Amino acid sequence: MVPGKRLSREFFIRDALDVAPGMIGKNMIIRLADGTSAGFMVTEVEAYRGAEDKACHACRGRTSRTEIMFHEGGHLYIYLIYGMYWMLNIVTGQENCPQAVLIRGVENFPGPGRLTKSLGIDKSFYGEDIVTSERLWFEDSGVSTVFNTGMRIGIDYAGDYWKTRPWRYYI
């Protein structure tokens, strides 16, 4: 990949377990309210892998909330938790194979709620195509990063098998 080059559709239409570790070290670029752009290195993500994954929203089927997860990779899935935090997810995989990667943290903004609140990411980003968007996209940083893996956070409801998958990637 070429540093500073926007990630292509081909990057995102792969399996979430391939896209998630590949996101570590990439740059998230966002156009701020004042019209300027800012870039932040992705430092933590989690993979959610389709209808069989009991921690993935798609396991409950296709709904108005999860509709975008059934589209091809490269779109944003945004949802509200605790009535106050928007979660930023990237849809991955092929059409009708719902998967996503949750962006848990970028440099200077650890935590998914802190990230979206600080950068003004809200429901208006739902469905955004990050391959063509002028508001938010991801670029190759050219940096090769070493990362750790661990269990996903806050998904006890999914049962022992699904909550212990090492599908969280972080530096």
Secondary structure per residue as TSV (DSSP state, phi and psi in degrees):
chain	resnum	aa	ss	phi	psi
A	1	M	-	360.0	151.1
A	2	V	-	-95.8	125.7
A	3	P	T	-54.3	137.4
A	4	G	T	80.9	-4.0
A	5	K	-	-87.1	135.0
A	6	R	B	-62.1	138.9
A	7	L	-	-68.2	138.8
A	8	S	-	-89.9	169.3
A	9	R	H	-56.0	-40.2
A	10	E	H	-58.4	-34.5
A	11	F	H	-62.0	-41.4
A	12	F	H	-86.9	-18.2
A	13	I	T	-86.6	13.6
A	14	R	S	-88.6	171.9
A	15	D	-	-59.8	143.8
A	16	A	H	-56.1	-32.0
A	17	L	H	-74.0	-13.0
A	18	D	H	-95.2	-40.1
A	19	V	H	-68.9	-43.5
A	20	A	H	-55.3	-55.9
A	21	P	H	-65.6	-27.9
A	22	G	H	-69.1	-18.3
A	23	M	H	-78.4	-24.5
A	24	I	T	-62.8	126.2
A	25	G	T	90.4	-10.8
A	26	K	-	-73.8	162.0
A	27	N	E	-101.5	129.8
A	28	M	E	-93.7	124.0
A	29	I	E	-109.6	129.9
A	30	I	E	-131.9	139.1
A	31	R	E	-86.2	120.6
A	32	L	-	-82.1	167.6
A	33	A	T	-57.2	-30.4
A	34	D	T	-83.5	3.8
A	35	G	S	92.4	-11.5
A	36	T	-	-82.3	163.9
A	37	S	E	-112.1	149.7
A	38	A	E	-135.1	147.9
A	39	G	E	-120.9	141.0
A	40	F	E	-137.9	133.5
A	41	M	E	-73.4	133.3
A	42	V	E	-72.8	126.7
A	43	T	E	-116.6	-16.6
A	44	E	E	-156.0	133.5
A	45	V	E	-143.1	164.7
A	46	E	E	-135.4	143.1
A	47	A	E	-98.2	139.2
A	48	Y	E	-127.3	119.7
A	49	R	-	-114.5	66.0
A	50	G	S	81.9	-172.9
A	51	A	T	-61.8	-27.9
A	52	E	T	-77.5	-21.6
A	53	D	-	-80.1	110.9
A	54	K	T	-68.3	-10.9
A	55	A	T	-92.1	-10.5
A	56	C	S	-87.9	134.5
A	57	H	G	-58.4	-26.6
A	58	A	G	-68.9	-13.5
A	59	C	G	-66.1	-17.4
A	60	R	G	-92.2	2.2
A	61	G	-	98.1	-177.7
A	62	R	-	-83.3	120.0
A	63	T	-	-132.4	174.7
A	64	S	T	-62.9	-32.2
A	65	R	T	-69.1	-42.1
A	66	T	T	-96.4	1.3
A	67	E	G	-47.6	-45.5
A	68	I	G	-64.4	-24.7
A	69	M	G	-65.5	-18.9
A	70	F	G	-91.3	2.7
A	71	H	S	-89.3	171.5
A	72	E	-	-67.4	157.4
A	73	G	S	-58.0	152.9
A	74	G	S	107.5	10.5
A	75	H	B	-114.0	161.3
A	76	L	E	-96.7	134.6
A	77	Y	E	-109.9	112.6
A	78	I	E	-117.1	131.6
A	79	Y	E	-144.7	158.6
A	80	L	E	-97.7	135.8
A	81	I	E	-122.8	152.3
A	82	Y	T	52.8	19.5
A	83	G	T	67.4	11.5
A	84	M	T	-147.2	-13.9
A	85	Y	E	-121.3	126.6
A	86	W	E	-85.8	135.7
A	87	M	E	-103.8	133.0
A	88	L	E	-100.6	113.6
A	89	N	E	-125.2	146.7
A	90	I	E	-106.9	123.2
A	91	V	E	-69.5	136.2
A	92	T	E	-126.3	171.3
A	93	G	S	83.0	-173.9
A	94	Q	S	-83.9	160.6
A	95	E	T	-55.1	140.2
A	96	N	T	67.8	16.1
A	97	C	S	-126.7	79.1
A	98	P	-	-67.3	116.5
A	99	Q	E	-143.9	159.6
A	100	A	E	-157.1	160.6
A	101	V	E	-121.6	119.2
A	102	L	E	-81.5	128.0
A	103	I	E	-85.5	105.2
A	104	R	E	-85.9	-25.5
A	105	G	E	-166.6	149.9
A	106	V	E	-130.9	163.6
A	107	E	T	-53.0	139.0
A	108	N	T	74.9	-9.2
A	109	F	E	-135.4	75.5
A	110	P	E	-74.2	137.2
A	111	G	S	98.7	129.8
A	112	P	H	-65.7	-35.1
A	113	G	H	-71.7	-42.4
A	114	R	H	-61.9	-41.2
A	115	L	H	-59.1	-55.7
A	116	T	H	-67.2	-38.7
A	117	K	H	-64.3	-45.0
A	118	S	H	-66.5	-33.7
A	119	L	H	-100.1	2.8
A	120	G	T	73.3	27.6
A	121	I	-	-87.0	123.8
A	122	D	-	-141.7	-166.4
A	123	K	G	-57.7	-25.3
A	124	S	G	-63.3	-16.7
A	125	F	G	-85.7	-9.2
A	126	Y	T	-56.2	127.2
A	127	G	T	85.0	-6.1
A	128	E	-	-54.8	133.9
A	129	D	B	-88.8	104.1
A	130	I	T	-74.8	-5.2
A	131	V	T	-78.8	-28.4
A	132	T	T	-121.1	-8.4
A	133	S	-	-59.9	145.7
A	134	E	S	-102.3	-0.2
A	135	R	S	-99.6	-36.0
A	136	L	E	-154.9	133.5
A	137	W	E	-158.1	174.6
A	138	F	E	-125.1	143.2
A	139	E	E	-127.9	155.1
A	140	D	-	-72.2	132.7
A	141	S	-	-90.6	-16.5
A	142	G	S	79.0	1.7
A	143	V	-	-99.9	128.3
A	144	S	-	-90.4	122.6
A	145	T	-	-115.9	146.3
A	146	V	-	-94.3	133.4
A	147	F	-	-130.8	164.3
A	148	N	E	-105.1	162.8
A	149	T	E	-122.8	156.8
A	150	G	E	-165.1	-178.6
A	151	M	-	-74.4	149.3
A	152	R	-	-67.8	157.0
A	153	I	S	-104.2	138.2
A	154	G	S	74.1	29.6
A	155	I	-	-125.3	35.0
A	156	D	G	-54.6	-31.4
A	157	Y	G	-59.6	-20.2
A	158	A	G	-80.1	-9.5
A	159	G	-	93.4	161.6
A	160	D	H	-56.8	-44.9
A	161	Y	H	-59.2	-51.4
A	162	W	H	-74.0	-32.7
A	163	K	H	-75.6	-15.4
A	164	T	T	-99.6	3.1
A	165	R	-	-63.5	133.7
A	166	P	-	-82.1	59.3
A	167	W	-	-105.5	21.3
A	168	R	E	-106.9	132.7
A	169	Y	E	-123.4	131.8
A	170	Y	E	-156.3	157.2
A	171	I	-	-120.5	360.0
